[in-house]
Amino acid sequence: MSTNLKRWCSVVALCSATIMASGVVHAEDIPDPFAAVRAQQNAGPNNAPAIATVDAANSPTNAPIIIPEAPTFNAESWVLMDYATGQVLFEHDQHKRIWPASLTKMMTSYVIGMEIKAGRLDPESYVTIPKNAWAALDKYADSSKMFIEVGKKVKVSDLNKGIVIQSGNDACVALAIVLAGSEDGFVSVMNTYARQLGLNNTHFANVHGLFDEQNYSTAYDMALLGRALIRDLPDEYKLYSQKEFTFNGIKQTNRNRLLWDTTINVDGIKTGHLSAVGYNLVSSSVQGNMRLIGTVIGAKSEPDRASFSKQMLNYGFRYFESYEPFAPGKTLLTREVRMGDSDIVNLAVNNPVTLMIPRGAQQSIKISYALNQATFVAPINAGDQLGVIEFKLNDKVLAKYPLVATNSIGEGGFFSRMWDKLLMAIGS
């Protein structure tokens, strides 16, 4: 990657980090990365743009929780994640580096979906298919294709379906070139988004997932990417539930077998296969108020990856439940305050607290907290973080949340402050 392109990626990451951290991405907030890419490509080499511990309210009992061991599979790695919280329910080698194969297209699809959401790419518009979209793939005899023809005009929405449903490598390259001017430019945007989404062990080297040593990820990161697709791009995600797509007289079916399984409500998302790895699948299913995301990497066959994924999802739905220990904003602790116009500060967690726990394990949850100071001194503003609250089950940390002040406390009068100073001096 050129120095100018690296500089551009850094700026895009900086201007987008706050937006992505908020969890809700609005169309007007999505930066335009491809404007910078095209400008960089058109510019000359010197003119590129700069771019203390307390148990839960009820003392937990030590009654055993009868939950069977999580299933294991003849595969490289796997992970089952709760969509709502991002909490991992069980896993095996979830951070092991793997080659994602066509799971790569999930990020290609994410970038395209963000451009559509931002209004910079019209799904009803037509693009002319560049020669690179086909010629670059000629050497891969078994490459998945949408069978687009060079020089023909194709609707953007059809190319997008060709990527998601038919897993067309040619469609990936075509839209990448249209948006970024080159596949490399598009890949740089994929990697920028990967960093923003917290895919810390992922690097993309192409848009389609054909083998490249530098095109790698992990089971965990692929589940995280699936979560981002569902959360940020619900319209884009709907494509992943379509079972077939016909283009140019050729009908191809979605390779995700679980879409046809009526015993489990799977509505996406993506398959992948490389002979050097095996068969991969990221799947997602909804049951009641729960959505789970499962990733299987390196199964030995197509039926195996579907079977393993189904077993994971069924295990999660059967043996886990959502648990909300208290309502957001409820006062959990009160602490004395010195030097203020009030003596008490109330502490709470302002965000909703939701945990995924084994069924029946509520009484075994332990809650502990750590405060920033032994004695709080005014002034204190409502919303100031004064500590952290932690939730554990069997010594495993499930989640941590900030403890914040719910009331503001200003400085006290002269005499009250003098009195508090005296008390603090005696106490020390």
C-alpha positions as CSV (number, residue, x, y, z in Angstrom):
1,M,0.0,0.0,0.0
2,S,1.4,3.5,-0.9
3,T,2.3,6.0,1.8
4,N,-0.5,8.3,0.6
5,L,-3.1,5.5,0.8
6,K,-1.9,4.6,4.3
7,R,-2.3,8.2,5.3
8,W,-5.8,8.3,3.9
9,C,-6.8,5.1,5.7
10,S,-5.6,6.6,9.0
11,V,-7.7,9.7,8.5
12,V,-10.8,7.7,7.6
13,A,-10.3,5.6,10.7
14,L,-10.0,8.7,12.9
15,C,-13.1,10.4,11.6
16,S,-15.2,7.3,11.8
17,A,-14.2,5.8,15.1
18,T,-16.7,7.8,17.2
19,I,-19.5,7.0,14.7
20,M,-18.8,3.2,14.8
21,A,-18.5,3.1,18.6
22,S,-22.0,4.5,19.0
23,G,-23.5,1.3,17.7
24,V,-26.0,3.1,15.5
25,V,-24.8,4.3,12.1
26,H,-26.9,7.0,10.4
27,A,-26.6,7.5,6.6
28,E,-25.4,11.1,6.9
29,D,-22.6,10.0,9.3
30,I,-21.0,7.5,7.0
31,P,-17.7,9.0,5.6
32,D,-17.0,8.8,1.9
33,P,-13.9,6.6,1.6
34,F,-14.0,6.1,-2.1
35,A,-13.8,9.8,-2.9
36,A,-10.4,9.8,-1.2
37,V,-9.3,6.6,-3.0
38,R,-10.2,8.0,-6.4
39,A,-8.6,11.3,-5.7
40,Q,-5.4,9.6,-4.5
41,Q,-5.3,7.4,-7.7
42,N,-5.8,10.5,-10.0
43,A,-3.3,12.7,-8.2
44,G,0.3,12.8,-9.0
45,P,2.8,11.1,-6.6
46,N,3.5,14.4,-4.9
47,N,0.0,15.8,-5.0
48,A,-2.1,13.2,-3.2
49,P,-4.6,14.6,-0.7
50,A,-3.8,14.4,3.0
51,I,-6.0,12.5,4.1
52,A,-14.6,-4.2,47.0
53,T,-16.5,-7.3,46.6
54,V,-20.3,-7.8,47.2
55,D,-22.4,-10.8,46.3
56,A,-25.6,-10.4,44.4
57,A,-28.7,-9.1,46.2
58,N,-29.6,-12.6,47.3
59,S,-26.7,-14.7,48.5
60,P,-26.1,-17.3,45.7
61,T,-26.8,-20.9,46.5
62,N,-24.3,-23.6,45.6
63,A,-26.9,-25.8,44.0
64,P,-25.4,-27.5,40.9
65,I,-26.6,-26.3,37.5
66,I,-27.4,-29.3,35.3
67,I,-26.2,-28.2,31.9
68,P,-24.5,-30.7,29.5
69,E,-21.1,-30.0,28.1
70,A,-21.0,-27.9,25.0
71,P,-20.7,-30.0,21.8
72,T,-17.4,-30.5,20.0
73,F,-16.8,-30.9,16.3
74,N,-14.4,-32.3,13.8
75,A,-13.4,-28.8,12.6
76,E,-10.6,-26.3,13.0
77,S,-12.4,-23.7,15.2
78,W,-15.8,-22.5,16.2
79,V,-17.6,-19.9,18.3
80,L,-21.2,-19.3,19.4
81,M,-22.0,-15.6,20.1
82,D,-25.0,-13.8,21.5
83,Y,-26.0,-11.1,19.1
84,A,-27.5,-8.7,21.6
85,T,-24.4,-8.6,23.9
86,G,-21.6,-9.9,21.8
87,Q,-21.0,-12.4,24.6
88,V,-19.3,-15.7,23.6
89,L,-21.3,-18.7,24.9
90,F,-18.8,-21.4,24.0
91,E,-15.9,-21.7,21.6
92,H,-12.9,-23.7,20.4
93,D,-9.7,-21.8,19.1
94,Q,-11.9,-18.8,18.4
95,H,-8.8,-16.6,17.9
96,K,-6.9,-19.0,15.8
97,R,-5.8,-17.5,12.5
98,I,-7.7,-19.1,9.5
99,W,-8.3,-18.4,5.9
100,P,-11.9,-17.3,5.6
101,A,-12.5,-18.1,1.9
102,S,-15.8,-16.7,0.7
103,L,-16.6,-15.4,4.2
104,T,-14.5,-12.5,3.0
105,K,-17.5,-11.5,0.9
106,M,-19.2,-10.5,4.2
107,M,-16.9,-7.5,4.4
108,T,-17.2,-6.8,0.7
109,S,-21.0,-6.8,1.2
110,Y,-20.6,-4.6,4.4
111,V,-18.7,-1.9,2.5
112,I,-21.2,-2.0,-0.4
113,G,-24.1,-1.8,2.1
114,M,-22.6,1.2,3.8
115,E,-22.3,3.0,0.5
116,I,-25.9,2.2,-0.4
117,K,-27.0,3.4,3.1
118,A,-25.1,6.6,2.7
119,G,-26.8,7.3,-0.6
120,R,-23.6,7.3,-2.6
121,L,-24.5,4.0,-4.4
122,D,-27.9,3.6,-6.0
123,P,-28.9,0.0,-6.1
124,E,-31.2,0.7,-9.1
125,S,-28.4,2.3,-11.2
126,Y,-26.4,0.4,-13.9
127,V,-22.7,-0.1,-14.2
128,T,-20.6,-1.3,-17.1
129,I,-18.7,-4.4,-16.3
130,P,-14.9,-3.8,-16.6
131,K,-12.6,-6.3,-18.2
132,N,-10.7,-6.8,-14.9
133,A,-13.8,-8.3,-13.3
134,W,-13.5,-11.4,-15.5
135,A,-9.9,-11.5,-16.7
136,A,-8.5,-11.4,-13.1
137,L,-10.3,-14.6,-12.4
138,D,-9.6,-16.7,-15.5
139,K,-6.9,-18.7,-13.8
140,Y,-9.3,-20.0,-11.2
141,A,-11.1,-22.8,-13.0
142,D,-13.4,-23.5,-10.0
143,S,-14.0,-19.9,-9.1
144,S,-17.6,-19.1,-8.0
145,K,-19.0,-16.8,-10.6
146,M,-22.2,-14.8,-11.3
147,F,-21.4,-15.1,-15.0
148,I,-21.5,-11.4,-15.9
149,E,-20.2,-10.3,-19.3
150,V,-17.5,-7.7,-19.9
151,G,-18.9,-4.5,-21.4
152,K,-22.5,-5.2,-20.4
153,K,-24.5,-2.9,-18.2
154,V,-25.7,-4.6,-15.0
155,K,-27.9,-3.2,-12.2
156,V,-26.0,-2.6,-8.9
157,S,-28.7,-4.6,-7.0
158,D,-28.1,-7.6,-9.2
159,L,-24.4,-7.5,-8.7
160,N,-25.0,-7.2,-4.9
161,K,-27.2,-10.3,-5.0
162,G,-24.6,-12.1,-7.1
163,I,-22.1,-11.4,-4.3
164,V,-24.3,-12.5,-1.4
165,I,-26.4,-15.3,-2.8
166,Q,-24.3,-16.7,-5.7
167,S,-21.0,-15.9,-4.1
168,G,-19.8,-14.5,-7.4
169,N,-16.2,-13.5,-7.4
170,D,-16.6,-11.6,-10.7
171,A,-19.4,-9.5,-9.1
172,C,-17.1,-8.7,-6.2
173,V,-14.3,-7.4,-8.4
174,A,-16.8,-5.5,-10.7
175,L,-18.3,-3.5,-7.9
176,A,-14.9,-3.0,-6.2
177,I,-13.5,-1.4,-9.4
178,V,-16.6,0.7,-9.9
179,L,-16.5,2.1,-6.4
180,A,-12.7,2.4,-5.8
181,G,-11.1,2.4,-9.2
182,S,-9.2,-0.8,-8.3
183,E,-9.5,-3.9,-6.2
184,D,-6.6,-2.7,-4.0
185,G,-8.4,0.6,-3.3
186,F,-11.5,-1.3,-2.2
187,V,-9.5,-3.7,-0.1
188,S,-8.0,-0.8,1.8
189,V,-11.5,0.3,2.8
190,M,-12.3,-3.2,3.9
191,N,-9.4,-3.2,6.2
192,T,-10.3,0.3,7.6
193,Y,-13.8,-1.0,8.5
194,A,-12.2,-4.2,10.0
195,R,-10.2,-2.0,12.4
196,Q,-13.2,0.1,13.3
197,L,-15.4,-3.0,14.0
198,G,-12.8,-4.5,16.3
199,L,-11.7,-7.3,14.0
200,N,-8.3,-7.3,15.6
201,N,-7.0,-10.5,14.0
202,T,-8.3,-9.9,10.5
203,H,-6.6,-8.7,7.4
204,F,-8.1,-8.7,3.9
205,A,-6.0,-9.0,0.7
206,N,-8.8,-9.4,-1.8
207,V,-12.5,-8.9,-2.2
208,H,-13.6,-12.5,-2.8
209,G,-11.6,-14.8,-0.5
210,L,-9.6,-16.8,-3.0
211,F,-6.4,-18.1,-1.3
212,D,-3.9,-15.5,-0.2
213,E,-1.6,-15.8,2.8
214,Q,-2.5,-12.2,3.8
215,N,-6.2,-12.8,3.6
216,Y,-6.9,-14.1,7.1
217,S,-9.3,-13.9,10.0
218,T,-10.6,-15.9,13.0
219,A,-13.8,-17.6,13.9
220,Y,-14.5,-14.9,16.5
221,D,-13.9,-12.0,14.1
222,M,-16.2,-13.5,11.5
223,A,-19.0,-13.8,14.1
224,L,-18.3,-10.2,15.0
225,L,-18.5,-9.2,11.4
226,G,-21.8,-11.0,11.0
227,R,-23.1,-9.1,14.1
228,A,-22.1,-5.8,12.5
229,L,-24.0,-6.7,9.2
230,I,-27.2,-7.5,11.1
231,R,-26.9,-4.5,13.4
232,D,-25.8,-1.8,10.9
233,L,-27.3,-2.9,7.6
234,P,-30.6,-4.7,8.1
235,D,-31.6,-4.1,4.5
236,E,-28.3,-5.6,3.2
237,Y,-28.7,-8.5,5.6
238,K,-32.1,-9.5,4.1
239,L,-30.2,-10.6,1.0
240,Y,-28.5,-13.4,3.1
241,S,-31.9,-15.2,3.6
242,Q,-32.6,-15.5,-0.2
243,K,-32.4,-19.1,-1.3
244,E,-31.7,-18.5,-5.0
245,F,-31.0,-15.9,-7.7
246,T,-31.3,-16.1,-11.4
247,F,-29.1,-13.9,-13.6
248,N,-28.4,-14.1,-17.3
249,G,-30.6,-17.2,-17.5
250,I,-28.5,-19.1,-15.0
251,K,-30.2,-19.9,-11.6
252,Q,-27.9,-20.6,-8.7
253,T,-28.9,-21.4,-5.1
254,N,-27.5,-20.2,-1.8
255,R,-25.0,-22.7,-0.4
256,N,-26.3,-22.2,3.1
257,R,-28.2,-25.4,3.6
258,L,-29.8,-24.2,6.9
259,L,-32.0,-21.8,5.0
260,W,-34.0,-24.8,3.9
261,D,-34.2,-26.4,7.4
262,T,-37.7,-25.8,8.8
263,T,-36.7,-27.0,12.3
264,I,-34.5,-24.0,13.0
265,N,-35.1,-20.4,12.1
266,V,-31.9,-19.5,10.3
267,D,-32.0,-16.3,8.2
268,G,-28.4,-16.1,7.1
269,I,-25.5,-15.6,6.6
270,K,-22.5,-16.9,4.5
271,T,-20.6,-20.0,3.4
272,G,-17.0,-20.4,2.3
273,H,-14.7,-23.2,1.1
274,L,-11.0,-23.6,0.4
275,S,-9.3,-26.9,-0.1
276,A,-6.5,-25.8,2.2
277,V,-9.0,-25.1,5.0
278,G,-12.2,-27.0,4.5
279,Y,-15.8,-25.8,4.8
280,N,-16.7,-22.7,6.7
281,L,-20.1,-21.3,7.7
282,V,-21.3,-18.3,9.6
283,S,-25.0,-18.7,10.5
284,S,-27.6,-16.8,12.5
285,S,-30.9,-17.7,13.9
286,V,-33.7,-16.2,16.0
287,Q,-35.8,-17.9,18.7
288,G,-38.1,-15.8,20.9
289,N,-36.1,-12.7,22.0
290,M,-32.7,-14.3,21.3
291,R,-30.6,-14.1,18.2
292,L,-27.4,-16.2,18.1
293,I,-24.5,-16.2,15.6
294,G,-22.4,-19.3,15.1
295,T,-19.1,-19.7,13.1
296,V,-17.7,-23.0,12.1
297,I,-14.3,-23.1,10.4
298,G,-12.7,-26.1,8.6
299,A,-15.4,-28.7,8.6
300,K,-14.6,-31.7,6.4
301,S,-17.7,-31.4,4.2
302,E,-20.6,-29.2,3.3
303,P,-23.2,-31.3,5.3
304,D,-20.8,-31.3,8.3
305,R,-20.6,-27.5,8.5
306,A,-24.4,-27.2,8.4
307,S,-24.9,-30.0,11.0
308,F,-22.3,-28.5,13.3
309,S,-23.8,-25.0,13.0
310,K,-27.3,-26.3,13.8
311,Q,-26.0,-28.2,16.8
312,M,-24.3,-25.0,18.1
313,L,-27.4,-22.9,17.6
314,N,-29.8,-25.4,19.2
315,Y,-27.5,-25.8,22.2
316,G,-27.4,-22.1,22.7
317,F,-31.2,-21.7,22.5
318,R,-31.9,-24.7,24.7
319,Y,-29.4,-24.1,27.6
320,F,-28.9,-20.3,27.8
321,E,-31.2,-17.5,28.6
322,S,-31.2,-13.7,28.8
323,Y,-30.8,-12.2,32.3
324,E,-31.3,-8.6,33.3
325,P,-30.3,-8.2,37.0
326,F,-31.7,-4.7,37.3
327,A,-33.2,-1.8,35.4
328,P,-30.8,0.8,33.9
329,G,-30.5,3.9,36.1
330,K,-31.5,2.1,39.3
331,T,-29.5,3.3,42.3
332,L,-27.1,0.4,43.2
333,L,-24.9,2.1,45.8
334,T,-24.8,5.3,47.8
335,R,-21.5,6.8,49.1
336,E,-20.7,9.8,51.3
337,V,-19.2,12.9,49.6
338,R,-17.0,15.4,51.3
339,M,-16.7,19.2,50.6
340,G,-20.0,19.3,48.8
341,D,-23.5,20.9,49.1
342,S,-24.8,17.4,49.5
343,D,-23.4,14.5,51.5
344,I,-24.5,11.5,49.3
345,V,-23.9,10.5,45.7
346,N,-25.9,7.8,44.1
347,L,-24.3,5.3,41.8
348,A,-26.0,3.4,39.0
349,V,-25.4,1.8,35.6
350,N,-27.1,3.9,32.9
351,N,-26.9,1.3,30.1
352,P,-29.2,-1.7,30.0
353,V,-27.4,-4.7,31.6
354,T,-28.2,-7.9,29.8
355,L,-26.2,-11.1,30.3
356,M,-26.5,-14.5,28.6
357,I,-26.3,-17.2,31.3
358,P,-27.0,-20.9,31.6
359,R,-30.6,-21.5,32.4
360,G,-31.3,-21.5,36.1
361,A,-28.0,-19.8,37.0
362,Q,-29.4,-16.5,38.2
363,Q,-28.7,-17.2,41.9
364,S,-25.1,-18.1,41.1
365,I,-24.2,-14.7,39.5
366,K,-21.8,-12.7,41.7
367,I,-21.6,-9.0,41.4
368,S,-18.5,-7.0,42.6
369,Y,-17.6,-3.4,42.3
370,A,-14.5,-1.3,42.5
371,L,-14.6,2.5,43.1
372,N,-12.2,5.1,41.9
373,Q,-11.7,6.6,45.3
374,A,-12.1,5.6,48.9
375,T,-13.6,9.0,49.6
376,F,-15.4,11.1,47.1
377,V,-14.8,14.8,47.1
378,A,-17.1,17.4,45.4
379,P,-17.6,18.7,42.8
380,I,-19.2,15.7,41.1
381,N,-21.3,15.9,37.9
382,A,-24.1,13.5,37.0
383,G,-22.7,11.0,34.6
384,D,-19.2,11.0,36.0
385,Q,-17.8,7.5,36.1
386,L,-16.9,6.7,39.7
387,G,-16.2,3.0,39.4
388,V,-16.8,-0.3,37.7
389,I,-19.3,-3.1,38.4
390,E,-18.4,-6.7,37.3
391,F,-20.6,-9.8,36.8
392,K,-19.1,-13.3,37.3
393,L,-20.3,-16.8,37.0
394,N,-18.0,-19.6,38.3
395,D,-15.1,-17.1,38.4
396,K,-15.6,-16.3,34.8
397,V,-16.1,-12.6,34.0
398,L,-19.3,-12.2,32.0
399,A,-19.4,-8.4,31.7
400,K,-18.2,-5.1,33.1
401,Y,-20.1,-1.8,33.2
402,P,-19.2,1.7,34.4
403,L,-20.7,2.9,37.6
404,V,-21.8,6.5,37.2
405,A,-23.1,9.3,39.5
406,T,-26.8,9.9,39.0
407,N,-26.9,13.2,40.9
408,S,-24.6,16.3,40.7
409,I,-23.0,17.7,43.8
410,G,-21.5,21.2,43.9
411,E,-19.0,22.6,46.3
412,G,-20.2,23.2,49.8
413,G,-20.1,26.5,51.7
414,F,-17.0,27.7,53.5
415,F,-17.8,26.4,56.9
416,S,-19.0,23.0,55.7
417,R,-15.8,22.6,53.6
418,M,-13.7,23.5,56.6
419,W,-15.5,20.9,58.7
420,D,-15.1,18.2,56.1
421,K,-11.4,19.0,55.8
422,L,-11.1,18.5,59.5
423,L,-12.9,15.2,59.4
424,M,-10.8,14.1,56.5
425,A,-7.6,15.0,58.3
426,I,-8.7,13.1,61.4
427,G,-9.6,10.1,59.3
428,S,-6.2,10.0,57.6
